[in-house]
Amino acid sequence: MLLSLFTVNVSAATTVDLILDWVPNTNHTGLYVAKAKGYLKEAGVDLAIRRPPEGSTTELVGLGQAQFGISFQDSLAHRFAKGLPVTAVAAILEHNTSGVIANKDTNIKSPKDMAGFKYGTWNDPTELAMLKYIVELDGGDFSKIKLIPNQADNSVIGLANKMFDSAWIYYAWDGIMSEYQKVPTNFFSFKDYAKELDFYSPVIIANNDYLKKQPEQAKAILQAIKKGYQYAAEHPEEAADILIQAAPELKDKRDFVVASQKWIAKQYAEDLSKWGVIDESRWNTFYQWLVDHKLVDKSLLDGKHFDNSFVQ
């Protein structure tokens, strides 16, 4: 469907805010490509991409401090259960690329191997429940894992400095960083041990009141962003340079950023025409798992927490 069908007719570009979840990285490249290539301008919008201030991006979007933000299906569950007025409107990655990275000399190659070693944790109940789940599915003893607060600037530094032996990472950034910094590691993903943990991470969220009042503008923006991610997938090196231009602190790490972009370009979507679409069954399977493990006290399976219509 042509983007022009969803162009907002305004005399001057309207400023719309999007708050990132973290520092700019290759999860976000499509946003910057959509801006740099003029796709958002064609939609009549000047998208202000903001780095996250103190406080949760998700809460800020729910409070109307920004129209859009970046969040994660797992952390959204508790906000949805409390009635925070946000909706997931696009999946940035088709599958969950997170998992556990470990120093190679530990010989940790699967979840059960973590017993007796230090794991750098954020002490999040959902994080630890997921880790316990895959360790036990793999035949391991979770109680024998030494839980250490992850206070490293990033997990690769923590591993290199032996602050802990393993940690949860998103491979496109920290996994590629370990290769770039020549830190020998092993890695396994959550989804390879439990299909119910193949949740959407990250996702673009939007404020519900904004979606209700400005549905055409929201669709125009998300169609432009979709085009940005499609371009980033097909032109990873150019897209990496666009990201670096937007985040100059990455300039001296260009080789790493390009490598990360080339890896993640294959993760955005197997079929780029369907970028952003959330599979209802897979979304619900993860939330049912949270309910079954008493991590949320309210069923989230009513189909009201994500909306594919803006990217289709």
C-alpha positions in Angstrom: 0.0 0.0 0.0 1.4 3.3 -1.0 2.6 5.6 1.8 1.0 8.6 0.0 -2.4 7.2 0.9 -1.7 7.9 4.5 0.0 11.3 4.1 -1.3 13.9 6.6 -2.4 17.0 4.8 -0.9 19.8 6.8 0.6 23.1 5.7 3.7 22.6 7.8 5.3 19.6 9.4 3.8 18.7 12.8 6.3 17.9 15.5 5.6 14.5 17.1 7.8 13.0 19.9 9.2 9.5 20.2 11.2 8.6 23.3 13.8 5.8 22.9 14.3 3.1 25.5 18.1 3.5 25.7 20.9 5.2 23.9 20.6 5.1 20.1 21.5 1.7 18.7 20.7 -0.5 15.8 17.3 -1.4 17.2 16.5 2.3 16.3 18.2 2.6 12.9 14.9 2.5 10.9 13.6 5.6 12.8 16.7 7.6 11.9 16.6 6.4 8.3 12.9 7.4 8.0 13.9 10.8 9.2 17.0 11.2 7.0 15.4 9.9 3.9 12.5 12.3 4.2 9.8 9.6 4.6 8.5 11.3 7.7 8.6 14.7 6.1 6.5 13.2 3.3 4.0 12.2 6.0 3.8 15.8 7.1 5.7 15.1 10.4 8.9 16.2 12.1 9.6 13.3 14.4 11.6 14.4 17.4 13.5 11.3 18.5 14.4 11.8 22.1 16.7 9.9 24.4 15.1 8.7 27.6 15.2 11.0 30.5 15.0 9.8 34.1 11.9 7.6 34.4 10.4 5.0 32.3 9.7 5.7 28.6 6.6 3.6 28.8 5.1 5.6 31.7 6.0 8.9 29.9 4.1 7.8 26.8 1.2 6.7 28.9 1.1 10.1 30.6 1.1 11.9 27.2 4.6 13.3 27.5 5.3 11.8 24.0 3.1 10.3 21.4 5.4 7.3 20.7 8.1 5.4 22.5 10.2 2.2 22.5 9.3 -0.6 25.0 9.3 -4.4 25.4 6.5 -6.9 25.6 7.7 -8.4 28.8 8.0 -5.1 30.7 4.7 -3.8 29.2 2.8 -6.6 30.9 2.8 -5.0 34.3 1.8 -1.6 32.9 -1.0 -3.1 30.9 -2.2 -4.9 34.0 -2.3 -1.6 35.8 -4.3 0.0 33.0 -1.5 2.3 31.5 -3.0 3.8 28.4 -0.5 2.7 25.7 -0.7 0.3 22.8 2.0 -1.7 21.0 1.7 -0.6 17.3 4.8 -2.2 15.7 7.3 -5.0 16.4 10.8 -3.7 15.6 12.2 -7.3 15.5 10.2 -10.3 14.3 11.6 -12.6 17.0 13.2 -12.3 20.5 16.9 -12.0 19.9 17.8 -11.9 23.6 19.6 -14.6 25.5 22.4 -15.3 27.9 26.0 -14.5 27.1 28.8 -16.2 29.0 32.6 -16.1 29.2 33.9 -18.8 27.0 36.3 -20.2 29.6 33.3 -21.1 31.8 32.2 -23.6 29.2 28.6 -22.4 29.7 26.9 -23.5 26.5 23.3 -24.1 27.7 21.2 -23.0 30.6 22.0 -26.0 32.8 25.7 -25.2 32.6 25.1 -21.9 34.6 25.0 -23.8 37.9 28.0 -22.8 40.1 28.7 -19.6 38.1 27.9 -16.0 38.7 25.0 -14.4 36.7 24.8 -10.6 36.5 21.1 -9.9 37.2 18.9 -6.8 37.1 16.9 -8.4 39.9 13.7 -8.2 37.9 11.1 -10.9 38.9 10.2 -11.6 35.2 13.9 -11.8 34.2 14.7 -14.3 37.0 11.5 -16.3 36.4 12.4 -16.7 32.7 15.9 -17.7 33.5 14.8 -20.2 36.1 12.3 -21.6 33.6 14.8 -22.4 30.9 17.4 -23.7 33.3 15.0 -26.2 34.7 13.7 -27.1 31.3 17.3 -27.9 30.4 17.7 -30.1 33.5 19.7 -27.6 35.6 19.4 -26.4 39.2 18.6 -22.7 39.3 19.4 -22.5 43.0 23.0 -23.2 42.3 23.4 -20.1 40.2 25.1 -17.3 42.0 23.1 -14.1 41.4 25.2 -11.0 41.3 23.8 -7.4 40.8 24.7 -6.3 37.2 26.2 -2.9 37.9 28.4 -2.8 34.8 28.2 0.0 32.2 27.5 -2.8 29.8 27.5 -6.5 30.2 30.5 -7.1 27.9 32.6 -5.0 30.1 31.3 -6.9 33.1 32.2 -10.2 31.5 35.7 -9.0 30.5 36.4 -7.7 34.0 35.1 -11.0 35.6 32.4 -9.1 37.5 30.1 -12.0 36.6 30.3 -15.1 34.3 27.1 -14.6 32.4 24.4 -12.0 31.7 21.2 -11.4 29.7 21.9 -9.4 26.5 20.4 -8.5 23.2 22.7 -10.1 20.7 22.6 -7.4 18.0 24.4 -4.9 20.3 26.2 -6.6 23.2 26.7 -9.9 21.3 28.3 -8.2 18.4 30.2 -5.9 20.8 31.8 -9.0 22.4 33.1 -10.0 18.9 34.2 -6.5 18.2 36.1 -6.2 21.5 37.5 -9.8 21.1 35.9 -11.0 24.4 35.6 -14.8 23.9 32.0 -15.8 24.7 29.2 -18.4 24.2 25.6 -17.4 23.7 22.2 -19.1 23.8 18.8 -17.6 23.2 15.7 -17.9 25.3 13.4 -18.8 22.3 15.6 -21.8 21.5 14.8 -23.4 24.8 11.1 -22.2 25.2 9.0 -21.1 22.3 6.7 -19.3 24.8 9.5 -16.9 25.5 9.7 -15.8 21.9 8.2 -12.5 22.9 8.4 -9.2 21.1 11.4 -7.1 22.1 11.5 -4.2 21.3 8.2 -2.7 20.1 7.0 0.7 19.2 4.2 1.9 21.6 1.8 4.8 21.3 -0.4 6.8 23.7 -4.0 5.6 23.4 -5.5 9.1 23.5 -3.2 10.1 20.6 -4.2 7.1 18.6 -7.9 7.8 19.2 -7.6 11.5 18.2 -5.0 11.3 15.4 -5.3 7.8 13.8 -4.5 9.0 10.3 -1.4 10.8 11.4 -0.3 7.8 13.5 -0.7 5.5 10.5 1.2 7.9 8.2 4.1 8.0 10.8 4.2 4.3 11.2 4.1 3.7 7.4 7.0 6.0 7.1 8.9 4.3 9.9 8.1 0.9 8.3 9.7 2.2 5.1 12.7 3.3 7.1 13.2 -0.2 8.5 12.8 -1.8 5.1 15.5 0.5 3.7 17.8 -0.2 6.7 17.4 -3.9 6.1 18.3 -3.6 2.5 21.1 -1.1 2.9 22.7 -1.9 6.2 26.0 -0.1 5.7 24.4 3.2 4.6 21.8 2.8 7.4 24.6 2.4 9.9 26.2 5.7 8.8 22.8 7.4 9.2 22.6 6.1 12.8 26.2 7.3 13.4 25.3 10.7 12.1 22.4 10.9 14.5 24.6 9.6 17.4 28.1 11.0 16.9 29.4 9.2 20.0 29.4 6.0 17.8 31.7 7.6 15.2 34.8 5.9 16.4 33.0 2.6 16.6 31.9 2.5 12.9 33.1 -1.1 12.2 31.1 -2.3 15.2 28.0 -0.4 14.3 28.1 -1.7 10.7 28.6 -5.2 11.9 25.7 -4.8 14.3 23.5 -3.4 11.5 24.3 -6.2 9.1 23.4 -8.7 11.8 20.1 -7.1 12.8 19.1 -6.3 9.2 18.2 -10.0 8.9 16.1 -9.9 12.1 13.7 -7.0 11.4 11.4 -9.3 9.5 11.8 -12.3 7.3 9.2 -10.8 4.9 9.9 -7.0 4.9 6.5 -6.3 3.5 5.2 -7.5 6.9 7.6 -5.5 9.0 6.0 -4.5 12.3 3.2 -7.0 12.3 2.6 -8.7 15.7 1.5 -12.3 15.6 -1.5 -12.6 18.0 -0.9 -16.2 18.9 2.7 -15.6 19.8 1.9 -12.4 21.7 -0.8 -14.3 23.7 1.4 -17.3 24.3 3.9 -15.2 26.2 1.3 -13.4 28.2 -0.4 -16.7 29.1 3.0 -17.9 30.4 3.3 -14.8 32.6 -0.2 -15.5 34.0 0.5 -19.2 34.5 3.7 -18.3 36.5 1.9 -15.7 38.6 4.0 -12.8 37.3 0.9 -10.8 36.4 -2.4 -11.0 38.3 -4.6 -10.1 35.3 -5.2 -11.9 32.0 -3.8 -9.8 29.2 -5.4 -11.9 26.4 -8.2 -9.5 25.4 -6.5 -8.4 22.2 -6.6 -4.7 23.2 -2.9 -4.2 23.9 -1.5 -4.3 20.4 -2.8 -3.0 17.1 -1.4 -4.1 13.7 -3.6 -1.7 11.6 -1.1 1.1 11.6 1.6 -1.0 9.8 -0.6 -3.0 7.5 
